[in-house]
């Protein structure tokens, strides 16, 4: 009698295991096409932000952020809310020379769910010495899908220290 229950249990476990694997594969297959448009839309938002920056239009650049008192920008200091974030940018980058030319590389997006994703990457700011010199660093963004498209709601940007000059012999 012990043989029959064991024989019955094994097919049930295998069927359940196959069902879980099949359900996982199906869920991945269904979610992959949905992720591709989100990835493209998020990358388009990032490209727009670079274009706006390089035209030295901080107001247009700021539209890539959600206009909300809840957003958070972490850089040299923490800025809360859209207005404070814009004021921080306008204070630090008050001239085209200080803004320089921005470039993003190593962009990666990762969906968290249908409405949120993260974006990581490297930034390079090409500037003259009088504009502040070149700047490099990394960022981690949390973006939200809103009625007006993908918007940044959290920005944690970390600047790398400037390279030290080579010692003269």
Secondary structure as GFF3:
##gff-version 3
##sequence-region A 1 169
A	DSSP	alpha_helix	2	54	.	.	.	ID=ss1
A	DSSP	alpha_helix	58	62	.	.	.	ID=ss2
A	DSSP	beta_strand	72	74	.	.	.	ID=ss3
A	DSSP	beta_strand	78	80	.	.	.	ID=ss4
A	DSSP	alpha_helix	82	92	.	.	.	ID=ss5
A	DSSP	alpha_helix	96	99	.	.	.	ID=ss6
A	DSSP	beta_strand	101	111	.	.	.	ID=ss7
A	DSSP	beta_strand	116	126	.	.	.	ID=ss8
A	DSSP	three_ten_helix	129	131	.	.	.	ID=ss9
A	DSSP	beta_strand	135	146	.	.	.	ID=ss10
A	DSSP	beta_strand	149	159	.	.	.	ID=ss11
###
